[in-house]
Amino acid sequence: MSNNAARREILGELIEASGKRLAELENSVTFEQRYLADLKERHGNISTTGPVKRRIIRTKPILTKGSIEPGSLTDQIVGVLKDSGETMRASNIARELTKRGATTTAKGGMLPMVISSLSRRKNLFHKVARGQYKLIQSREPTN
């Protein structure tokens, strides 16, 4: 392989990696937009008159139904299903997450956690058949 061919191959790999990173950043921006819209809505719903009630201060703001925290298992599952673009078995999703570097200290491993997330988030995942899931068409954030 000539020097130019090697450079061309390396540059091609860098371009591909940059494209993947750009897609990840776009997903993060979409999440932040939804999160900001949620915070604005909650801010607008707070009454400015009347007595102040004592309430528990939460360390994390509550997300609207359908919102996902970046980096969470659900967020990673959404990424796997988006990348595949088709129906996947829960075991294949767990395997792909492990390939991507996801780890767990749970006794049962990654699979029970994936199944739990898939079954609890019915607004994100649709069970097509036994053990097979697909991503429900995502809703765009409202600004």
MOZI-V626411 format. One record per helix or strand of 3 or more residues. SS is the DSSP state (H for helix, E for strand). FROM is the first residue (numbers start at 1). TO is the last residue. Records with the same first field share a line. If there is no record, write none. Layout:
SS: FROM-TO, FROM-TO
//
This chain:
H: 3-45, 73-84, 90-99, 110-120
E: 125-129, 132-135
//
